[in-house]
């Protein structure tokens, strides 16, 4: 295709996140074809038409990343490829930047949270940021992260808030009275998620609400310990461990409250999924979560490690129908912001302005 506008996406995310981040790019109508370079197979919730997967394998992380870079660079050297899209700034954004420098083509870096708070703000962050701030397009999870970037001399006019896109048709608005679970947690069972705080809070709430039900969807190294904690607190019939689920949408639609107790997050995708399904969020105010969960308006917030505070939030929502109804109404209003069509429109604007009009005179200083 003589005047084709193709892009190369380089990333490693969970299968669902990869799908939801990339599908709107192709839906934008401004990209003829998307090459997706990943070290994981394309086992995702749906098919992304107009794309080609390039799975890259390696026995070690070093060889795998080297192969990812070489594949990204070889694709980027094609005349019809106009630029690179990446998610998770380190190492995949860095790979995209290096390929962009060598091919003199524009680069997008999508910060998802952990990369900013875990890498760019680390002691070695200034070295990474010196490269990242030259990208043609930078997307973030909310205004808070953008403000923090501007303070570190990132160009404000090239930073945009990218909403987490989801297929809204998968998230049915089931009436609360028909939902089997009072609370749901979806995510890895790892230390920073502090799922043990959620279980301890459920134990407190059950003293008042004996028919309480919590669903935990996910797996990880702490699962056996968390199951033992639940058993020791007499919560066998209260808490259900569902394990890893490739498509948790049906579980969100069957829960009234989505709970996050992490001590570090960027902006968790599960929060968007829960809200899209009409579940009211109860969360710690970490990362950019406060950009969307406004205490008393679109959810409730509690301090990290405050088990009693978490228990109080859950109990308040389950006993105060007026409060729950008010918050849930606001949550459903926000729902439309996450549809594929809206996010595809944003990509059309950004790619057209930041990529196809690229001159090389700003951004990446080659």
C-alpha atoms as a printed R data frame, in Angstrom:
    type eleno elety resid chain resno       x       y      z
1   ATOM     1    CA   UNK     A     1   0.000   0.000  0.000
2   ATOM     2    CA   UNK     A     2   1.816   3.098 -1.275
3   ATOM     3    CA   UNK     A     3   0.576   5.607  1.303
4   ATOM     4    CA   UNK     A     4  -0.146   3.196  4.138
5   ATOM     5    CA   UNK     A     5  -0.035   4.508  7.687
6   ATOM     6    CA   UNK     A     6   1.166   1.666  9.855
7   ATOM     7    CA   UNK     A     7   2.371   1.674 13.450
8   ATOM     8    CA   UNK     A     8   4.402  -0.710 15.578
9   ATOM     9    CA   UNK     A     9   3.205  -1.398 19.127
10  ATOM    10    CA   UNK     A    10   5.690  -2.847 21.608
11  ATOM    11    CA   UNK     A    11   4.458  -3.902 25.025
12  ATOM    12    CA   UNK     A    12   3.989  -6.595 27.608
13  ATOM    13    CA   UNK     A    13   0.754  -6.479 29.571
14  ATOM    14    CA   UNK     A    14  -1.774  -8.974 30.778
15  ATOM    15    CA   UNK     A    15  -3.823 -10.356 27.917
16  ATOM    16    CA   UNK     A    16  -6.956  -8.338 28.648
17  ATOM    17    CA   UNK     A    17  -5.017  -5.094 29.172
18  ATOM    18    CA   UNK     A    18  -3.186  -5.560 25.865
19  ATOM    19    CA   UNK     A    19  -6.474  -5.979 24.047
20  ATOM    20    CA   UNK     A    20  -8.191  -3.012 25.689
21  ATOM    21    CA   UNK     A    21  -5.227  -0.703 25.133
22  ATOM    22    CA   UNK     A    22  -4.645  -1.577 21.470
23  ATOM    23    CA   UNK     A    23  -8.100  -2.145 20.020
24  ATOM    24    CA   UNK     A    24  -9.068   1.579 20.143
25  ATOM    25    CA   UNK     A    25  -5.848   2.423 18.280
26  ATOM    26    CA   UNK     A    26  -7.006   0.345 15.308
27  ATOM    27    CA   UNK     A    27 -10.601   1.524 15.729
28  ATOM    28    CA   UNK     A    28  -9.437   5.125 15.380
29  ATOM    29    CA   UNK     A    29  -9.716   4.846 11.577
30  ATOM    30    CA   UNK     A    30  -6.407   6.623 11.154
31  ATOM    31    CA   UNK     A    31  -4.191   3.521 11.338
32  ATOM    32    CA   UNK     A    32  -4.154   1.176  8.348
33  ATOM    33    CA   UNK     A    33  -2.351  -1.625 10.165
34  ATOM    34    CA   UNK     A    34  -0.861  -2.245 13.587
35  ATOM    35    CA   UNK     A    35   2.130  -4.520 14.168
36  ATOM    36    CA   UNK     A    36   2.084  -5.831 17.752
37  ATOM    37    CA   UNK     A    37   5.435  -6.991 19.145
38  ATOM    38    CA   UNK     A    38   5.011  -8.955 22.372
39  ATOM    39    CA   UNK     A    39   6.825 -11.650 24.332
40  ATOM    40    CA   UNK     A    40   3.424 -13.241 24.981
41  ATOM    41    CA   UNK     A    41   1.040 -15.039 22.609
42  ATOM    42    CA   UNK     A    42  -2.163 -13.238 21.504
43  ATOM    43    CA   UNK     A    43  -4.510 -15.067 23.868
44  ATOM    44    CA   UNK     A    44  -6.755 -12.097 24.536
45  ATOM    45    CA   UNK     A    45 -10.512 -11.519 24.992
46  ATOM    46    CA   UNK     A    46 -11.149 -10.683 21.358
47  ATOM    47    CA   UNK     A    47  -9.680 -10.246 17.904
48  ATOM    48    CA   UNK     A    48  -8.025  -6.960 16.945
49  ATOM    49    CA   UNK     A    49  -8.731  -6.705 13.243
50  ATOM    50    CA   UNK     A    50  -6.188  -4.853 11.137
51  ATOM    51    CA   UNK     A    51  -3.252  -6.067 13.207
52  ATOM    52    CA   UNK     A    52  -0.457  -8.635 13.079
53  ATOM    53    CA   UNK     A    53   1.094 -10.281 16.120
54  ATOM    54    CA   UNK     A    54   4.840 -10.789 16.273
55  ATOM    55    CA   UNK     A    55   5.509 -13.040 19.252
56  ATOM    56    CA   UNK     A    56   9.109 -12.836 20.470
57  ATOM    57    CA   UNK     A    57  10.542 -15.542 22.709
58  ATOM    58    CA   UNK     A    58  13.764 -15.783 24.682
59  ATOM    59    CA   UNK     A    59  15.134 -18.055 27.365
60  ATOM    60    CA   UNK     A    60  16.260 -15.152 29.553
61  ATOM    61    CA   UNK     A    61  14.910 -11.644 30.041
62  ATOM    62    CA   UNK     A    62  18.033 -10.182 28.434
63  ATOM    63    CA   UNK     A    63  17.765 -12.247 25.256
64  ATOM    64    CA   UNK     A    64  14.004 -11.705 25.134
65  ATOM    65    CA   UNK     A    65  14.296  -7.913 25.371
66  ATOM    66    CA   UNK     A    66  17.107  -7.898 22.823
67  ATOM    67    CA   UNK     A    67  14.935  -9.841 20.379
68  ATOM    68    CA   UNK     A    68  11.973  -7.538 21.079
69  ATOM    69    CA   UNK     A    69  14.165  -4.537 20.243
70  ATOM    70    CA   UNK     A    70  15.493  -6.080 17.017
71  ATOM    71    CA   UNK     A    71  11.995  -7.043 15.849
72  ATOM    72    CA   UNK     A    72  10.649  -3.582 16.721
73  ATOM    73    CA   UNK     A    73  13.516  -1.911 14.880
74  ATOM    74    CA   UNK     A    74  13.194  -4.116 11.780
75  ATOM    75    CA   UNK     A    75   9.483  -3.398 11.509
76  ATOM    76    CA   UNK     A    76  10.045   0.297 12.156
77  ATOM    77    CA   UNK     A    77  12.452   0.544  9.244
78  ATOM    78    CA   UNK     A    78   9.635  -0.170  6.790
79  ATOM    79    CA   UNK     A    79   8.611   2.897  4.799
80  ATOM    80    CA   UNK     A    80   4.920   2.423  5.533
81  ATOM    81    CA   UNK     A    81   5.508   2.391  9.310
82  ATOM    82    CA   UNK     A    82   5.056   5.923 10.600
83  ATOM    83    CA   UNK     A    83   5.899   5.471 14.281
84  ATOM    84    CA   UNK     A    84   5.880   3.428 17.471
85  ATOM    85    CA   UNK     A    85   3.372   2.930 20.265
86  ATOM    86    CA   UNK     A    86   4.431   1.522 23.616
87  ATOM    87    CA   UNK     A    87   2.897   0.840 27.009
88  ATOM    88    CA   UNK     A    88   4.790   0.449 30.254
89  ATOM    89    CA   UNK     A    89   7.639   2.905 29.873
90  ATOM    90    CA   UNK     A    90  10.387   0.654 31.223
91  ATOM    91    CA   UNK     A    91  11.572  -1.391 29.461
92  ATOM    92    CA   UNK     A    92   9.149  -1.309 26.508
93  ATOM    93    CA   UNK     A    93   8.877   2.451 26.205
94  ATOM    94    CA   UNK     A    94  12.648   2.614 26.281
95  ATOM    95    CA   UNK     A    95  12.815   0.040 23.480
96  ATOM    96    CA   UNK     A    96  10.368   2.114 21.412
97  ATOM    97    CA   UNK     A    97  12.425   5.253 22.046
98  ATOM    98    CA   UNK     A    98  15.629   3.586 20.889
99  ATOM    99    CA   UNK     A    99  13.902   2.331 17.749
100 ATOM   100    CA   UNK     A   100  12.488   5.824 17.171
101 ATOM   101    CA   UNK     A   101  15.907   7.403 17.487
102 ATOM   102    CA   UNK     A   102  17.438   4.993 14.981
103 ATOM   103    CA   UNK     A   103  14.615   5.306 12.437
104 ATOM   104    CA   UNK     A   104  13.883   8.997 13.104
105 ATOM   105    CA   UNK     A   105  10.207   8.259 13.630
106 ATOM   106    CA   UNK     A   106   7.844   9.461 16.380
107 ATOM   107    CA   UNK     A   107   7.225   7.501 19.561
108 ATOM   108    CA   UNK     A   108   4.319   7.217 21.968
109 ATOM   109    CA   UNK     A   109   4.950   6.185 25.580
110 ATOM   110    CA   UNK     A   110   1.970   5.122 27.658
111 ATOM   111    CA   UNK     A   111   2.613   5.332 31.398
112 ATOM   112    CA   UNK     A   112   0.338   2.928 33.276
113 ATOM   113    CA   UNK     A   113   1.331   3.788 36.846
114 ATOM   114    CA   UNK     A   114   3.888   1.357 38.203
115 ATOM   115    CA   UNK     A   115   6.403   2.460 35.593
116 ATOM   116    CA   UNK     A   116   6.143   6.088 36.701
117 ATOM   117    CA   UNK     A   117   6.067   5.506 40.434
118 ATOM   118    CA   UNK     A   118   8.383   2.491 40.383
119 ATOM   119    CA   UNK     A   119  10.954   3.552 37.764
120 ATOM   120    CA   UNK     A   120  10.759   7.178 36.690
121 ATOM   121    CA   UNK     A   121  10.674   8.370 40.304
122 ATOM   122    CA   UNK     A   122  13.447   5.976 41.378
123 ATOM   123    CA   UNK     A   123  17.081   7.035 41.837
124 ATOM   124    CA   UNK     A   124  17.837   6.150 38.212
125 ATOM   125    CA   UNK     A   125  14.673   7.896 36.996
126 ATOM   126    CA   UNK     A   126  16.367  11.086 35.755
127 ATOM   127    CA   UNK     A   127  18.280   9.078 33.139
128 ATOM   128    CA   UNK     A   128  15.097   7.429 31.870
129 ATOM   129    CA   UNK     A   129  13.107  10.663 31.974
130 ATOM   130    CA   UNK     A   130  15.721  12.463 29.880
131 ATOM   131    CA   UNK     A   131  14.799  10.027 27.098
132 ATOM   132    CA   UNK     A   132  11.079   9.704 27.789
133 ATOM   133    CA   UNK     A   133  10.349  13.426 27.834
134 ATOM   134    CA   UNK     A   134  11.372  13.645 24.168
135 ATOM   135    CA   UNK     A   135   8.586  11.338 22.982
136 ATOM   136    CA   UNK     A   136   6.157  12.788 20.479
137 ATOM   137    CA   UNK     A   137   3.162  11.644 22.542
138 ATOM   138    CA   UNK     A   138   2.898  10.702 26.209
139 ATOM   139    CA   UNK     A   139  -0.260   9.305 27.773
140 ATOM   140    CA   UNK     A   140  -0.942   9.066 31.500
141 ATOM   141    CA   UNK     A   141  -3.637   7.695 33.783
142 ATOM   142    CA   UNK     A   142  -4.787  11.035 35.149
143 ATOM   143    CA   UNK     A   143  -4.084  14.722 35.929
144 ATOM   144    CA   UNK     A   144  -2.015  13.905 39.020
145 ATOM   145    CA   UNK     A   145   0.600  12.021 37.029
146 ATOM   146    CA   UNK     A   146   0.684  14.746 34.381
147 ATOM   147    CA   UNK     A   147   1.320  17.413 37.025
148 ATOM   148    CA   UNK     A   148   4.161  15.329 38.452
149 ATOM   149    CA   UNK     A   149   5.683  14.999 34.980
150 ATOM   150    CA   UNK     A   150   5.452  18.714 34.258
151 ATOM   151    CA   UNK     A   151   7.269  19.374 37.542
152 ATOM   152    CA   UNK     A   152  10.078  17.230 36.117
153 ATOM   153    CA   UNK     A   153  10.201  19.220 32.883
154 ATOM   154    CA   UNK     A   154   8.112  16.938 30.647
155 ATOM   155    CA   UNK     A   155   6.425  18.974 27.853
156 ATOM   156    CA   UNK     A   156   2.856  19.617 29.003
157 ATOM   157    CA   UNK     A   157   1.414  19.952 25.483
158 ATOM   158    CA   UNK     A   158   2.446  16.402 24.576
159 ATOM   159    CA   UNK     A   159   0.981  14.751 27.693
160 ATOM   160    CA   UNK     A   160  -2.612  13.498 27.509
161 ATOM   161    CA   UNK     A   161  -4.917  11.559 29.790
162 ATOM   162    CA   UNK     A   162  -5.747   8.177 28.249
163 ATOM   163    CA   UNK     A   163  -8.857   6.605 29.786
164 ATOM   164    CA   UNK     A   164  -8.793   2.851 30.258
165 ATOM   165    CA   UNK     A   165 -10.910   1.585 27.359
166 ATOM   166    CA   UNK     A   166 -13.218  -1.388 27.770
167 ATOM   167    CA   UNK     A   167 -15.965  -3.134 25.865
168 ATOM   168    CA   UNK     A   168 -18.979  -1.769 27.730
169 ATOM   169    CA   UNK     A   169 -21.224  -4.460 26.257
170 ATOM   170    CA   UNK     A   170 -19.450  -6.997 28.475
171 ATOM   171    CA   UNK     A   171 -20.446  -5.186 31.665
172 ATOM   172    CA   UNK     A   172 -24.150  -5.455 32.362
173 ATOM   173    CA   UNK     A   173 -25.824  -3.163 34.846
174 ATOM   174    CA   UNK     A   174 -27.345  -5.849 37.059
175 ATOM   175    CA   UNK     A   175 -29.607  -4.415 39.805
176 ATOM   176    CA   UNK     A   176 -27.788  -4.469 43.193
177 ATOM   177    CA   UNK     A   177 -30.485  -6.646 44.766
178 ATOM   178    CA   UNK     A   178 -29.719  -9.380 42.216
179 ATOM   179    CA   UNK     A   179 -25.971  -9.418 42.888
180 ATOM   180    CA   UNK     A   180 -24.687 -12.371 44.884
181 ATOM   181    CA   UNK     A   181 -21.553 -10.761 46.321
182 ATOM   182    CA   UNK     A   182 -21.286  -7.703 48.520
183 ATOM   183    CA   UNK     A   183 -17.611  -7.113 47.705
184 ATOM   184    CA   UNK     A   184 -15.104  -8.216 45.098
185 ATOM   185    CA   UNK     A   185 -11.334  -8.031 44.828
186 ATOM   186    CA   UNK     A   186  -9.714  -8.827 41.472
187 ATOM   187    CA   UNK     A   187  -5.956  -8.936 41.096
188 ATOM   188    CA   UNK     A   188  -2.718 -10.640 41.961
189 ATOM   189    CA   UNK     A   189  -2.339 -12.081 45.430
190 ATOM   190    CA   UNK     A   190   0.962 -10.357 46.182
191 ATOM   191    CA   UNK     A   191   2.212  -8.252 49.137
192 ATOM   192    CA   UNK     A   192   1.625  -4.751 47.736
193 ATOM   193    CA   UNK     A   193  -2.059  -5.511 47.135
194 ATOM   194    CA   UNK     A   194  -2.602  -6.024 50.909
195 ATOM   195    CA   UNK     A   195  -5.438  -8.500 50.406
196 ATOM   196    CA   UNK     A   196  -4.965  -9.570 54.019
197 ATOM   197    CA   UNK     A   197  -6.353  -6.148 55.018
198 ATOM   198    CA   UNK     A   198  -9.481  -6.840 52.980
199 ATOM   199    CA   UNK     A   199  -9.999 -10.195 54.691
200 ATOM   200    CA   UNK     A   200  -9.463  -8.641 58.134
201 ATOM   201    CA   UNK     A   201 -11.973  -5.891 57.319
202 ATOM   202    CA   UNK     A   202 -14.543  -8.446 56.150
203 ATOM   203    CA   UNK     A   203 -14.131 -10.173 59.524
204 ATOM   204    CA   UNK     A   204 -15.051  -6.904 61.263
205 ATOM   205    CA   UNK     A   205 -18.025  -6.183 58.990
206 ATOM   206    CA   UNK     A   206 -19.415  -9.686 59.445
207 ATOM   207    CA   UNK     A   207 -19.912  -8.976 63.152
208 ATOM   208    CA   UNK     A   208 -22.693  -6.604 62.059
209 ATOM   209    CA   UNK     A   209 -23.748  -8.150 58.739
210 ATOM   210    CA   UNK     A   210 -23.717 -11.909 59.122
211 ATOM   211    CA   UNK     A   211 -24.696 -12.694 55.510
212 ATOM   212    CA   UNK     A   212 -21.723 -10.810 54.063
213 ATOM   213    CA   UNK     A   213 -20.100 -12.273 50.921
214 ATOM   214    CA   UNK     A   214 -16.645 -11.469 49.472
215 ATOM   215    CA   UNK     A   215 -15.316 -12.840 46.174
216 ATOM   216    CA   UNK     A   216 -11.556 -12.904 45.583
217 ATOM   217    CA   UNK     A   217 -10.597 -13.379 41.925
218 ATOM   218    CA   UNK     A   218  -6.918 -13.906 41.263
219 ATOM   219    CA   UNK     A   219  -3.921 -15.990 42.140
220 ATOM   220    CA   UNK     A   220  -0.414 -15.521 43.409
221 ATOM   221    CA   UNK     A   221   2.202 -16.582 45.963
222 ATOM   222    CA   UNK     A   222   0.113 -15.431 48.936
223 ATOM   223    CA   UNK     A   223  -3.004 -17.429 48.098
224 ATOM   224    CA   UNK     A   224  -2.481 -20.287 50.549
225 ATOM   225    CA   UNK     A   225  -1.699 -17.861 53.364
226 ATOM   226    CA   UNK     A   226  -4.793 -15.793 52.620
227 ATOM   227    CA   UNK     A   227  -6.948 -18.908 52.546
228 ATOM   228    CA   UNK     A   228  -5.513 -19.885 55.923
229 ATOM   229    CA   UNK     A   229  -6.238 -16.412 57.282
230 ATOM   230    CA   UNK     A   230  -9.854 -16.631 56.127
231 ATOM   231    CA   UNK     A   231 -10.237 -20.074 57.668
232 ATOM   232    CA   UNK     A   232  -8.719 -19.003 60.992
233 ATOM   233    CA   UNK     A   233 -11.182 -16.101 61.179
234 ATOM   234    CA   UNK     A   234 -14.133 -18.385 60.523
235 ATOM   235    CA   UNK     A   235 -14.822 -16.891 57.081
236 ATOM   236    CA   UNK     A   236 -15.007 -20.158 55.114
237 ATOM   237    CA   UNK     A   237 -18.608 -19.543 54.044
238 ATOM   238    CA   UNK     A   238 -18.110 -15.800 53.661
239 ATOM   239    CA   UNK     A   239 -15.129 -15.605 51.314
240 ATOM   240    CA   UNK     A   240 -14.872 -17.396 47.962
241 ATOM   241    CA   UNK     A   241 -11.491 -17.771 46.264
242 ATOM   242    CA   UNK     A   242 -12.198 -18.085 42.540
243 ATOM   243    CA   UNK     A   243  -8.566 -18.218 41.400
244 ATOM   244    CA   UNK     A   244  -7.355 -16.688 38.147
245 ATOM   245    CA   UNK     A   245 -10.095 -15.882 35.629
246 ATOM   246    CA   UNK     A   246  -9.295 -14.762 32.079
247 ATOM   247    CA   UNK     A   247 -12.565 -12.833 31.874
248 ATOM   248    CA   UNK     A   248 -13.686 -11.423 35.244
249 ATOM   249    CA   UNK     A   249 -16.411  -9.199 33.746
250 ATOM   250    CA   UNK     A   250 -19.248 -11.490 34.883
251 ATOM   251    CA   UNK     A   251 -17.947 -11.366 38.463
252 ATOM   252    CA   UNK     A   252 -17.915  -7.570 38.540
253 ATOM   253    CA   UNK     A   253 -21.506  -7.587 37.349
254 ATOM   254    CA   UNK     A   254 -22.367  -9.849 40.279
255 ATOM   255    CA   UNK     A   255 -20.801  -7.629 42.993
256 ATOM   256    CA   UNK     A   256 -21.929  -4.438 44.712
257 ATOM   257    CA   UNK     A   257 -18.557  -3.050 45.831
258 ATOM   258    CA   UNK     A   258 -15.088  -3.326 44.262
259 ATOM   259    CA   UNK     A   259 -12.288  -3.120 46.845
260 ATOM   260    CA   UNK     A   260  -8.621  -2.155 46.487
261 ATOM   261    CA   UNK     A   261  -6.288  -2.000 49.508
262 ATOM   262    CA   UNK     A   262  -2.895  -1.602 47.772
263 ATOM   263    CA   UNK     A   263  -0.065   0.503 49.118
264 ATOM   264    CA   UNK     A   264   1.126   1.239 45.569
265 ATOM   265    CA   UNK     A   265  -0.767   1.480 42.296
266 ATOM   266    CA   UNK     A   266  -0.798   3.574 39.181
267 ATOM   267    CA   UNK     A   267  -4.419   3.338 38.183
268 ATOM   268    CA   UNK     A   268  -5.668  -0.258 38.387
269 ATOM   269    CA   UNK     A   269  -7.647  -1.468 35.407
270 ATOM   270    CA   UNK     A   270  -9.872  -3.539 37.698
271 ATOM   271    CA   UNK     A   271 -11.225  -0.326 39.181
272 ATOM   272    CA   UNK     A   272 -12.504   0.750 35.771
273 ATOM   273    CA   UNK     A   273 -14.002  -2.681 35.133
274 ATOM   274    CA   UNK     A   274 -15.798  -2.650 38.458
275 ATOM   275    CA   UNK     A   275 -17.186   0.844 37.919
276 ATOM   276    CA   UNK     A   276 -18.270  -0.039 34.380
277 ATOM   277    CA   UNK     A   277 -20.295  -2.869 35.907
278 ATOM   278    CA   UNK     A   278 -21.937  -0.514 38.402
279 ATOM   279    CA   UNK     A   279 -19.891  -1.594 41.433
280 ATOM   280    CA   UNK     A   280 -19.035   1.206 43.864
281 ATOM   281    CA   UNK     A   281 -15.269   1.505 44.516
282 ATOM   282    CA   UNK     A   282 -13.705   1.456 47.965
283 ATOM   283    CA   UNK     A   283  -9.972   2.070 47.694
284 ATOM   284    CA   UNK     A   284  -6.773   3.417 49.151
285 ATOM   285    CA   UNK     A   285  -5.854   6.867 47.715
286 ATOM   286    CA   UNK     A   286  -2.640   5.740 46.037
287 ATOM   287    CA   UNK     A   287  -1.240   6.512 42.592
288 ATOM   288    CA   UNK     A   288  -3.777   8.341 40.444
289 ATOM   289    CA   UNK     A   289  -6.825   6.614 41.938
290 ATOM   290    CA   UNK     A   290  -8.017   9.911 43.526
291 ATOM   291    CA   UNK     A   291  -8.333  11.333 40.007
292 ATOM   292    CA   UNK     A   292 -11.458   9.241 39.502
293 ATOM   293    CA   UNK     A   293 -12.536   8.022 42.942
294 ATOM   294    CA   UNK     A   294 -13.689  11.190 44.676
295 ATOM   295    CA   UNK     A   295 -14.454  10.408 48.299
296 ATOM   296    CA   UNK     A   296 -18.163  10.722 48.941
297 ATOM   297    CA   UNK     A   297 -18.971  11.346 45.264
298 ATOM   298    CA   UNK     A   298 -17.828   8.400 43.128
299 ATOM   299    CA   UNK     A   299 -16.648   6.072 45.881
300 ATOM   300    CA   UNK     A   300 -15.017   5.939 49.303
301 ATOM   301    CA   UNK     A   301 -11.324   6.163 50.190
302 ATOM   302    CA   UNK     A   302  -9.451   4.945 53.257
303 ATOM   303    CA   UNK     A   303  -5.792   5.148 54.367
304 ATOM   304    CA   UNK     A   304  -3.358   2.365 53.512
305 ATOM   305    CA   UNK     A   305  -3.342  -0.269 56.250
306 ATOM   306    CA   UNK     A   306  -6.433   1.098 57.997
307 ATOM   307    CA   UNK     A   307  -8.471  -2.089 58.405
308 ATOM   308    CA   UNK     A   308 -11.097  -0.403 60.570
309 ATOM   309    CA   UNK     A   309 -11.421   2.396 58.034
310 ATOM   310    CA   UNK     A   310 -11.940  -0.112 55.233
311 ATOM   311    CA   UNK     A   311 -14.486  -2.016 57.309
312 ATOM   312    CA   UNK     A   312 -16.310   1.242 58.039
313 ATOM   313    CA   UNK     A   313 -16.500   2.126 54.341
314 ATOM   314    CA   UNK     A   314 -17.903  -1.281 53.422
315 ATOM   315    CA   UNK     A   315 -20.419  -1.269 56.271
316 ATOM   316    CA   UNK     A   316 -21.538   2.265 55.427
317 ATOM   317    CA   UNK     A   317 -22.264   1.338 51.824
318 ATOM   318    CA   UNK     A   318 -24.115  -1.836 52.780
319 ATOM   319    CA   UNK     A   319 -26.311  -0.170 55.403
320 ATOM   320    CA   UNK     A   320 -26.885   3.323 53.980
321 ATOM   321    CA   UNK     A   321 -29.026   2.781 50.887
322 ATOM   322    CA   UNK     A   322 -29.184   6.485 50.061
323 ATOM   323    CA   UNK     A   323 -25.396   6.834 50.076
324 ATOM   324    CA   UNK     A   324 -24.877   3.663 48.061
325 ATOM   325    CA   UNK     A   325 -27.494   4.724 45.516
326 ATOM   326    CA   UNK     A   326 -25.992   8.191 45.163
327 ATOM   327    CA   UNK     A   327 -22.453   6.920 44.638
328 ATOM   328    CA   UNK     A   328 -23.594   4.212 42.260
329 ATOM   329    CA   UNK     A   329 -25.462   6.759 40.138
330 ATOM   330    CA   UNK     A   330 -22.291   8.841 39.765
331 ATOM   331    CA   UNK     A   331 -20.280   5.717 38.954
332 ATOM   332    CA   UNK     A   332 -22.659   4.871 36.124
333 ATOM   333    CA   UNK     A   333 -22.383   8.424 34.775
334 ATOM   334    CA   UNK     A   334 -18.605   7.932 34.486
335 ATOM   335    CA   UNK     A   335 -19.143   4.663 32.628
336 ATOM   336    CA   UNK     A   336 -19.415   6.243 29.175
337 ATOM   337    CA   UNK     A   337 -15.900   7.691 29.476
338 ATOM   338    CA   UNK     A   338 -14.400   4.222 29.085
339 ATOM   339    CA   UNK     A   339 -16.109   3.081 25.876
340 ATOM   340    CA   UNK     A   340 -14.005   1.993 22.905
341 ATOM   341    CA   UNK     A   341 -15.557   4.627 20.633
342 ATOM   342    CA   UNK     A   342 -14.603   7.570 22.836
343 ATOM   343    CA   UNK     A   343 -11.019   6.390 23.318
344 ATOM   344    CA   UNK     A   344 -10.692   5.612 19.592
345 ATOM   345    CA   UNK     A   345 -11.622   9.223 18.888
346 ATOM   346    CA   UNK     A   346  -8.848  10.437 21.175
347 ATOM   347    CA   UNK     A   347  -6.315   8.236 19.385
348 ATOM   348    CA   UNK     A   348  -7.432   9.601 16.012
349 ATOM   349    CA   UNK     A   349  -6.779  13.138 17.218
350 ATOM   350    CA   UNK     A   350  -3.443  12.383 18.876
351 ATOM   351    CA   UNK     A   351  -1.988  10.222 16.119
352 ATOM   352    CA   UNK     A   352  -3.039  12.672 13.435
353 ATOM   353    CA   UNK     A   353  -1.506  15.632 15.251
354 ATOM   354    CA   UNK     A   354   1.519  14.100 16.988
355 ATOM   355    CA   UNK     A   355   2.550  11.399 14.490
356 ATOM   356    CA   UNK     A   356   1.486  12.093 10.931
357 ATOM   357    CA   UNK     A   357   2.557  15.737 11.097
358 ATOM   358    CA   UNK     A   358   5.873  14.782 12.646
359 ATOM   359    CA   UNK     A   359   8.826  16.873 11.503
360 ATOM   360    CA   UNK     A   360  11.528  15.662 13.889
361 ATOM   361    CA   UNK     A   361  12.255  19.246 14.950
362 ATOM   362    CA   UNK     A   362  10.686  18.735 18.375
363 ATOM   363    CA   UNK     A   363  10.322  15.796 20.684
364 ATOM   364    CA   UNK     A   364  13.034  13.276 19.958
365 ATOM   365    CA   UNK     A   365  16.218  15.309 19.493
366 ATOM   366    CA   UNK     A   366  18.170  13.057 17.164
